[in-house]
């Protein structure tokens, strides 16, 4: 077998069998399965939370209790109002003893409208006061409108939400519904690119640095050219990443099937996403990976100890974070100038250009230009990187990035 | 089939690491490369292997440049030892062997033979970082010869080994040589070079200051050593013509003389003074030559 593939599969399988890979895949899969079933998880928790809150009511005029009780409507199985005959002090006593969860004082305010005070041991984390407040608000509206002589229908028509719809006139522009879907997908992909670059980039740099620090590199470079090694590693880890995402997507898909049928949140989001967008997602993911992986491999080749990997990789991480922030901003303002400009800067293109592809109706040449920019920068990086890598792997000593790059280049040069 | 270096020079910017080396190493020979730390041995090896390019001159083996096409014919034991610490001996060598163009089954077959030879068969499925340093070195050595290379480059193969292991490894190296492998090795232990090599080269700050056959080198050095032990004071011998150095000991002295005839003069001068317990004329050791050649220019 070709040496390139020997290294590629060696990298792939040794990582595939490593504990860290297995654990991180399992954790991610669990999280994905969790998100896919988020509505069911919420339901499960809500079911347990239907404990009836006993609230005592002291209502001097005794005219609002029934109205509030009525307004509670669907929440009446969560909050039960019990009129108290005792005084307020005795009511407070009963709350303190735990017999009641809260005490509601209803009275008529100076303007003749109802007002309430809710007393409880703690007021944090309680649903009862919110529910009661809403109910009381309704009661107040009822009382006030009745006083003005408005009937119920008029009141309802006042509070009914206005009918307002956006319609794009251009046929090709994205409808609001489509935008929500793509926004979701773009968001997901930006996060995926972000994490992949961080995780796999670090993995590659670590891999190279480990081989250097254990000095096995010197044997490797005498059997296989450094450039071949570098790309075999990048593709090996890339294959690993693809397998990892396949696994996660498969698990996500399987656990989502249920909620897709029941019109769950995720199912709603995924159906109706154009196929072309998913293809662009894949293209930009791969380009982004190759771009950042090449830089990581080169950075890894510059250090002599694994501890130093983080030092050289930090600037790269920063750039990825910036790219992430720009695209988060771009989700809400995809047409702003900064988004347009940054979508052609190779460090940001994979995330930002994909965002524009998803959110706007871009002419094809703009997308093509973005892809060309990426391809050119990857080829350029690969050529320069291969030379730095060739010298870097034979170089040991302290890190001081820029000087090292120069030295590594000198070492790999024919004439110096 | 010979390895030839012609006027090879390597410069790193201003610094000249290796200056104008010309060597010819015939097939099946063992060639010793000597030099203090930083003399340019490792750089020379890296150039021979094609890991870095020489600034000037040519390096050919079997009339071709050594490159990755010929990597299955070349073995290299780097000075800095390195293996994957978390991989087992078997996995490791299968990987490295395959990168040298071997099949997996063949690697395991040859590996077992080597492990038997070094009496460490039980380490086949042990991880490298569970082995002692000496055994790690043996595995490293096996990694450099597993593909039965025609040209073997050993950078300080014996450093850090105990005497028993050194003997084991030396025997293995000699056997390889007798099977026809061309071997280049570096060392700063002169006795190893003296014992193993026909040809040698001493590098001093990148310059080859001694280069040739071991016997020739010794003969052309000319000076010989005279060890004397006597019951009386021998310090007057310093004045004998042809004695270039005189080092007194508690009951004798070490003399360096320009040629063998001087020994006769010294012998005559000793006669009749009392009992002489020892009078030995020694060939100069490589160590003496090295110290004089390298040490002199250090000062």
Interface residues (C-beta under 8 A of the other chain):
Chain A: X1 X3 X6 X7 X10 X14 X211 X214 X215 X216 X217 X218 X219 X220 X221 X222 X223 X224 X225 X394 X410 X411 X412 X413 X414 X415 X416
Chain B: X11 X12 X13 X46 X49 X51 X52 X53 X55 X68 X71 X74 X76 X78 X80 X81 X82 X83 X84 X85 X87 X95 X96 X98 X99 X100 X143 X144
